[in-house]
């Protein structure tokens, strides 16, 4: 049996489920748009690895940068947020957004007040967020001066450059159903699926479900939050480079090139695999085999170069962060439990 969380029913086949989803598409979409929800990040807490606190080009001294939300990710609600969904909301809500603990809009839960929260979006590599996905995501980021952090314990943990999860209170404005089916009954939903699925970083999860809700516009509702657990695991806090990382990250442009080039090579290999059996010209088939072999080798070379660049900076940090991780997790749990009482 296949369970559909939107319909709260079990179905014998995906086609039966798709029929019910399409039949109720408008009602479900309207309900999603009417509900103020908190995005959730997936079971990643505290330090994942040194990559998750890697500094990016926009990072400045004296600030912390919570990653509040990311696009092109199939979350636990079956939703995928796509690029530019925050454009209108950020214009309308500038300097009106709080940064709080666990979505609690209470005075003693405010980490930073709106005047101290600069919210913006930035295209970043998934790898810069500690993720193994290829390509880029568009991140919703808060820029907050360290001296404006209002909760002392949070300020202390930020000072230690610990990576936390974050979430945003939001309301959908534009959401559509996409379905992976060849049935003529779902031509509109299938067209949307085909247009979007390759943009989804964890598309294997979406393909297993067979459908997704595409969110093209959303509104930020008052706050983004530091949370214990949520639905999107690519929501850490980004800090200014530590001295150890500065020494090892002088080759940022090399890493940026590698991170951008590897997905291109992988796409070329995918195209060879897709079209090889259909191509009828022997010379072209030989060229395709050569492309696959050469680009596979080049991917491995680029990965080794990147590992070499990062290894020096990461080696010293790994031991430090391992020692901090368990203690810090307990500190944050204690802090969050305090505000839940």
C-alpha positions as CSV (number, residue, x, y, z in Angstrom):
1,X,0.0,0.0,0.0
2,X,1.1,3.6,-0.8
3,X,0.3,6.2,1.8
4,X,-0.5,9.8,0.7
5,X,0.1,12.3,3.6
6,X,-1.9,15.0,1.9
7,X,-5.0,12.8,1.5
8,X,-4.4,10.8,4.7
9,X,-5.2,7.6,2.8
10,X,-3.6,4.5,1.5
11,X,-3.7,3.4,-2.1
12,X,-3.0,0.2,-3.9
13,X,-1.2,1.9,-6.8
14,X,0.4,5.2,-7.6
15,X,-2.1,5.8,-10.4
16,X,-5.0,5.6,-8.0
17,X,-3.2,8.1,-5.7
18,X,-2.5,10.4,-8.6
19,X,-6.1,10.5,-9.6
20,X,-7.2,11.5,-6.1
21,X,-4.4,14.1,-5.9
22,X,-5.4,15.8,-9.2
23,X,-9.1,15.6,-8.2
24,X,-8.2,17.5,-5.0
25,X,-5.3,19.5,-6.3
26,X,-6.9,22.9,-5.9
27,X,-8.2,22.2,-2.4
28,X,-4.7,20.9,-1.3
29,X,-2.9,23.8,-2.9
30,X,-5.3,26.3,-1.3
31,X,-4.8,24.6,2.1
32,X,-1.0,24.8,1.7
33,X,-1.3,28.5,0.8
34,X,-3.6,29.2,3.7
35,X,-1.4,27.6,6.3
36,X,1.5,29.4,8.0
37,X,4.2,26.7,8.3
38,X,7.7,26.3,9.6
39,X,10.2,24.7,7.2
40,X,12.0,21.8,8.8
41,X,15.6,20.6,8.4
42,X,16.6,17.0,8.4
43,X,18.3,15.4,11.5
44,X,21.6,17.3,11.2
45,X,22.6,19.0,14.4
46,X,25.7,20.8,15.5
47,X,29.0,20.1,13.7
48,X,28.7,18.0,10.6
49,X,32.2,18.6,9.2
50,X,34.4,21.5,8.6
51,X,32.9,22.0,5.2
52,X,29.7,23.1,6.9
53,X,31.4,26.2,8.4
54,X,33.4,27.0,5.3
55,X,33.4,30.8,4.7
56,X,32.0,32.2,1.5
57,X,32.9,35.4,-0.4
58,X,30.1,37.5,1.1
59,X,31.1,36.7,4.7
60,X,32.5,39.7,6.7
61,X,34.3,40.0,10.0
62,X,32.0,40.5,13.0
63,X,28.9,38.9,11.5
64,X,27.1,35.5,11.6
65,X,25.2,34.1,8.6
66,X,22.3,31.7,9.4
67,X,21.2,29.9,6.3
68,X,17.4,30.0,6.8
69,X,16.2,28.2,3.7
70,X,17.5,26.6,0.5
71,X,15.8,26.0,-2.9
72,X,15.8,22.9,-5.1
73,X,15.4,20.5,-2.2
74,X,12.5,18.0,-1.8
75,X,11.6,18.3,1.8
76,X,9.6,16.2,4.3
77,X,6.3,17.8,3.2
78,X,6.8,16.8,-0.4
79,X,7.5,20.4,-1.3
80,X,10.3,21.9,-3.4
81,X,11.1,25.6,-3.2
82,X,12.4,27.0,-6.4
83,X,14.7,29.9,-7.2
84,X,13.4,33.5,-6.7
85,X,10.5,32.5,-4.4
86,X,11.5,35.1,-1.8
87,X,12.0,38.1,-4.2
88,X,8.8,40.0,-3.5
89,X,8.7,39.1,0.2
90,X,12.2,40.4,0.9
91,X,11.2,43.7,-0.7
92,X,8.0,43.9,1.4
93,X,9.5,42.6,4.7
94,X,12.9,44.4,4.8
95,X,13.9,45.1,8.4
96,X,10.7,43.5,9.7
97,X,12.1,40.0,10.3
98,X,13.2,38.6,13.7
99,X,15.7,35.8,14.3
100,X,14.4,33.7,17.2
101,X,14.7,30.4,19.0
102,X,12.4,27.5,18.0
103,X,9.9,29.9,16.3
104,X,9.0,31.4,19.6
105,X,8.0,35.1,19.2
106,X,8.5,35.9,22.8
107,X,10.8,38.6,24.1
108,X,13.2,36.2,25.8
109,X,13.4,34.0,22.7
110,X,14.6,36.8,20.4
111,X,18.2,36.2,19.2
112,X,18.2,39.4,17.0
113,X,15.7,42.1,16.4
114,X,14.6,43.2,12.8
115,X,16.8,46.3,12.6
116,X,19.8,44.0,13.1
117,X,18.7,41.3,10.6
118,X,19.7,41.9,7.0
119,X,17.9,39.2,4.9
120,X,19.1,38.4,1.4
121,X,19.3,35.6,-1.1
122,X,22.5,34.2,-2.6
123,X,23.3,31.4,-5.1
124,X,25.8,29.1,-3.4
125,X,27.3,25.7,-4.1
126,X,25.6,22.8,-2.3
127,X,29.1,21.7,-1.2
128,X,29.6,25.1,0.6
129,X,26.7,24.0,2.9
130,X,28.3,20.7,3.7
131,X,26.1,18.8,1.2
132,X,27.2,16.2,-1.4
133,X,24.7,17.4,-4.0
134,X,26.0,18.8,-7.3
135,X,25.4,22.3,-8.5
136,X,23.9,25.3,-6.8
137,X,21.0,26.3,-4.5
138,X,19.6,29.7,-3.8
139,X,19.9,30.3,-0.1
140,X,17.9,32.7,2.1
141,X,20.5,34.1,4.4
142,X,20.4,36.4,7.5
143,X,23.4,38.7,8.1
144,X,23.6,39.6,11.8
145,X,26.3,41.5,13.7
146,X,27.7,39.4,16.4
147,X,27.4,42.2,19.0
148,X,23.6,42.3,18.3
149,X,23.0,38.8,19.4
150,X,20.7,39.2,22.4
151,X,20.9,35.8,24.0
152,X,24.2,35.3,25.7
153,X,24.5,31.6,25.4
154,X,23.7,31.7,21.7
155,X,26.4,34.4,21.3
156,X,28.9,32.1,23.0
157,X,28.0,29.2,20.8
158,X,28.3,31.4,17.7
159,X,31.7,32.6,18.9
160,X,32.8,28.9,18.9
161,X,31.7,28.8,15.2
162,X,29.2,25.9,15.7
163,X,27.0,25.0,12.8
164,X,23.3,25.0,13.7
165,X,20.1,24.2,11.8
166,X,17.7,27.0,10.9
167,X,14.1,27.3,9.7
168,X,11.7,30.0,8.5
169,X,8.1,30.7,9.3
170,X,6.4,31.1,5.9
171,X,3.3,31.1,3.8
172,X,3.0,29.8,0.2
173,X,1.7,32.2,-2.5
174,X,2.2,30.1,-5.6
175,X,2.2,26.3,-5.4
176,X,1.6,23.7,-8.2
177,X,1.4,19.9,-8.3
178,X,3.9,18.0,-10.5
179,X,3.4,14.3,-11.2
180,X,5.7,11.7,-12.8
181,X,3.3,9.7,-15.0
182,X,2.9,9.1,-18.7
183,X,-0.9,8.9,-18.5
184,X,-2.7,11.5,-20.6
185,X,-4.8,12.3,-17.6
186,X,-1.9,14.2,-16.1
187,X,-0.4,16.0,-19.0
188,X,-0.2,19.4,-17.3
189,X,1.3,17.9,-14.1
190,X,3.7,15.8,-16.1
191,X,4.9,18.8,-18.1
192,X,5.7,20.6,-14.9
193,X,7.5,17.5,-13.5
194,X,9.7,17.2,-16.6
195,X,10.5,20.9,-16.5
196,X,11.6,20.8,-12.8
197,X,12.8,17.4,-11.7
198,X,16.4,17.9,-12.9
199,X,16.6,21.0,-10.8
200,X,15.9,19.0,-7.6
201,X,19.1,18.1,-5.7
202,X,17.7,15.0,-4.0
203,X,15.5,14.1,-7.0
204,X,15.8,10.4,-6.2
205,X,13.6,11.0,-3.2
206,X,11.1,12.9,-5.3
207,X,11.1,10.1,-8.0
208,X,10.4,7.5,-5.3
209,X,7.3,9.5,-4.2
210,X,6.3,10.2,-7.8
211,X,5.0,13.7,-7.2
212,X,6.0,17.0,-5.7
213,X,4.6,20.4,-4.9
214,X,6.5,23.2,-6.7
215,X,6.6,26.4,-4.7
216,X,7.5,29.4,-6.9
217,X,6.6,32.2,-4.5
218,X,6.4,32.4,-0.7
219,X,6.1,35.1,2.0
220,X,8.3,35.2,5.1
221,X,6.0,35.5,8.2
222,X,7.8,37.6,10.8
223,X,10.8,35.3,11.6
224,X,13.5,32.9,10.8
225,X,14.6,30.6,13.6
226,X,17.4,28.6,15.1
227,X,16.0,25.1,15.6
228,X,16.9,21.7,17.0
229,X,15.5,19.8,14.1
230,X,13.7,20.8,10.9
231,X,13.0,19.6,7.2
232,X,16.0,20.9,5.2
233,X,19.4,19.8,6.3
234,X,21.2,22.4,4.2
235,X,20.6,25.2,6.7
236,X,23.8,25.8,8.8
237,X,25.3,28.9,10.1
238,X,28.2,30.4,8.0
239,X,31.0,32.2,9.8
240,X,34.0,34.3,9.0
241,X,37.1,32.2,8.2
242,X,39.1,31.1,11.1
243,X,42.9,31.5,10.8
244,X,43.3,27.8,10.1
245,X,40.7,27.9,7.3
246,X,42.2,31.1,5.9
247,X,45.6,29.4,5.4
248,X,44.0,26.5,3.5
249,X,41.4,28.5,1.5
250,X,43.7,30.8,-0.4
251,X,42.8,28.7,-3.5
252,X,39.0,29.5,-3.3
253,X,38.9,30.3,-7.0
254,X,40.3,26.8,-7.7
255,X,37.7,25.2,-5.6
256,X,34.9,27.3,-7.1
257,X,36.0,26.2,-10.6
258,X,36.1,22.6,-9.6
259,X,32.7,22.8,-7.9
260,X,31.2,24.3,-11.1
261,X,33.0,22.1,-13.6
262,X,32.3,18.7,-12.0
263,X,28.5,18.9,-12.6
264,X,29.1,19.8,-16.3
265,X,31.3,16.7,-16.7
266,X,28.7,14.6,-14.9
267,X,26.0,15.9,-17.2
268,X,28.1,15.0,-20.3
269,X,28.5,11.4,-18.9
270,X,24.7,11.2,-18.3
271,X,24.1,12.3,-21.9
272,X,26.4,9.7,-23.3
273,X,24.7,7.0,-21.3
274,X,21.3,8.2,-22.4
275,X,22.0,8.5,-26.1
276,X,24.7,5.9,-26.8
277,X,22.4,3.0,-27.8
278,X,20.3,5.4,-30.0
279,X,23.3,6.8,-32.0
280,X,23.9,4.9,-35.3
281,X,27.2,6.4,-36.5
282,X,30.2,4.4,-35.3
283,X,32.5,7.4,-35.3
284,X,30.1,9.3,-33.0
285,X,29.8,6.2,-30.7
286,X,33.7,6.1,-30.5
287,X,33.7,9.8,-29.6
288,X,31.0,9.3,-27.0
289,X,33.0,6.5,-25.3
290,X,36.1,8.8,-25.3
291,X,34.1,11.6,-23.7
292,X,32.8,9.3,-21.0
293,X,36.3,7.9,-20.2
294,X,38.1,11.2,-20.3
295,X,35.5,13.2,-18.3
296,X,35.2,10.4,-15.7
297,X,39.0,10.6,-15.2
298,X,39.0,14.4,-15.1
299,X,36.3,14.3,-12.4
300,X,38.5,12.1,-10.2
301,X,41.5,14.4,-10.8
302,X,39.5,17.5,-9.8
303,X,38.2,15.8,-6.7
304,X,41.8,14.9,-5.7
305,X,43.0,18.4,-6.3
306,X,40.1,19.8,-4.2
307,X,40.8,17.3,-1.4
308,X,44.5,18.4,-1.4
309,X,43.5,22.1,-1.1
310,X,41.2,21.5,1.8
311,X,43.1,18.9,3.7
312,X,45.6,21.2,5.4
313,X,42.9,23.6,6.6
314,X,40.5,20.8,7.7
315,X,43.0,18.6,9.4
316,X,43.5,20.9,12.4
317,X,39.9,21.8,12.6
318,X,38.6,18.3,12.6
319,X,40.1,17.5,16.0
320,X,38.9,20.8,17.5
321,X,35.3,20.4,16.3
322,X,35.0,16.8,17.3
323,X,35.9,17.8,20.9
324,X,33.3,20.7,20.8
325,X,30.4,18.8,19.2
326,X,28.9,16.7,21.9
327,X,29.3,19.4,24.6
328,X,27.8,22.0,22.4
329,X,24.8,19.9,21.4
330,X,24.0,19.4,25.0
331,X,24.3,23.1,25.7
332,X,21.9,24.0,22.9
333,X,19.4,21.3,24.0
334,X,19.5,22.7,27.5
335,X,19.0,26.3,26.2
336,X,16.1,25.3,23.9
337,X,14.4,23.3,26.7
338,X,14.6,26.3,29.0
339,X,12.6,28.4,26.6
340,X,10.0,25.6,26.0
341,X,9.2,25.4,29.8
